[in-house]
């Protein structure tokens, strides 16, 4: 079935008129639709651009969108997705997929301009592979730290300079607005709600000390929401199931498995995390504190120290919260009480901080869509010149 579906999707794409391949967006998963939907609305609407949206997820919400300037095609993972990547003739190709060219999915044999959208505010040189971003023409950066890191790597390795667009982080803007609109009344007698939402990997919270941590927090009287990263459910489903099932039916325990949902975030008073860049969204967007469990760093680039910049995931920890060792989980309740003790002062601090580390707060999407449209026009003109020369 997947083979036939891939062939069908690839045939659909090949039959598209050339103007439908001026802007192509690729999504690995429906989880990424929230990264693209605002840009697509701007491109289809006021900018009048046609967009071809290719997804590998049959349940991607983008497949349900209807607009005269929008076409959605599903090409599942497999042979025809590999072919699609290698021989697609788009002008600009927009994606949030890292490691283009490094793994199975390669750059096209045709001259395509690749635009990468950073899907988190995290740093570029520790959590990700060393060369994760080397094979794109343009990077849409969330803040000045990413620009500094990319330029430092380019200089250090003698790489050609990419176009770096000061994009910002639409997801953060959404969280800010939702936080303002959904300020829920809370009684002084209500227990604090603690959201545990770590990154994924063998050293992440749920894989190392999840059961112990949740037991400590429930025993302290908190409401606890367990929200694993979707990659954890893919890579270590047995681990996640064991932690979840250990507390199934316990009063004040809740399990959430939907990435992209915001209700659990809005209801929470404190986030418990490790090296997840979501901590930045929570602190800077909702102006609420974070307790970091100091599990080993998630490192995919063993040479991350070469560029001489501390990743923002580490440098910001003491500005947005406190750190507790996994060997001292009994200290977590006291740390949580300190963090939740001065909410108004914390809000002011986060408002000041986010204005210094995030680009274009409030208008990243329209500005980003305009930049994509500009690059698409520029690339189309260059293609026409090649065709007539």
HELIX and SHEET records of a PDB file:
HELIX    1   1 UNK A    2  UNK A   15  1                                  14    
HELIX    2   2 UNK A   18  UNK A   21  5                                   4    
HELIX    3   3 UNK A   30  UNK A   32  5                                   3    
HELIX    4   4 UNK A   33  UNK A   44  1                                  12    
HELIX    5   5 UNK A   61  UNK A   64  5                                   4    
HELIX    6   6 UNK A   79  UNK A   87  1                                   9    
HELIX    7   7 UNK A  144  UNK A  157  1                                  14    
HELIX    8   8 UNK A  170  UNK A  181  1                                  12    
HELIX    9   9 UNK A  205  UNK A  208  1                                   4    
HELIX   10  10 UNK A  210  UNK A  219  1                                  10    
HELIX   11  11 UNK A  230  UNK A  235  1                                   6    
HELIX   12  12 UNK A  237  UNK A  246  1                                  10    
HELIX   13  13 UNK A  263  UNK A  267  1                                   5    
HELIX   14  14 UNK A  278  UNK A  286  1                                   9    
HELIX   15  15 UNK A  304  UNK A  307  5                                   4    
HELIX   16  16 UNK A  312  UNK A  315  1                                   4    
HELIX   17  17 UNK A  317  UNK A  320  1                                   4    
HELIX   18  18 UNK A  326  UNK A  331  5                                   6    
HELIX   19  19 UNK A  332  UNK A  339  1                                   8    
HELIX   20  20 UNK A  343  UNK A  357  1                                  15    
HELIX   21  21 UNK A  364  UNK A  388  1                                  25    
SHEET    1   A 7 UNK A  70  UNK A  74  0                                        
SHEET    2   A 7 UNK A  51  UNK A  55  1                                        
SHEET    3   A 7 UNK A  23  UNK A  27  1                                        
SHEET    4   A 7 UNK A  92  UNK A  95  1                                        
SHEET    5   A 7 UNK A 113  UNK A 117  1                                        
SHEET    6   A 7 UNK A 138  UNK A 141  1                                        
SHEET    7   A 7 UNK A 163  UNK A 166  1                                        
SHEET    1   B 6 UNK A 253  UNK A 256  0                                        
SHEET    2   B 6 UNK A 223  UNK A 227  1                                        
SHEET    3   B 6 UNK A 193  UNK A 196  1                                        
SHEET    4   B 6 UNK A 270  UNK A 273  1                                        
SHEET    5   B 6 UNK A 290  UNK A 293  1                                        
SHEET    6   B 6 UNK A 321  UNK A 324  1                                        
END                                                                             
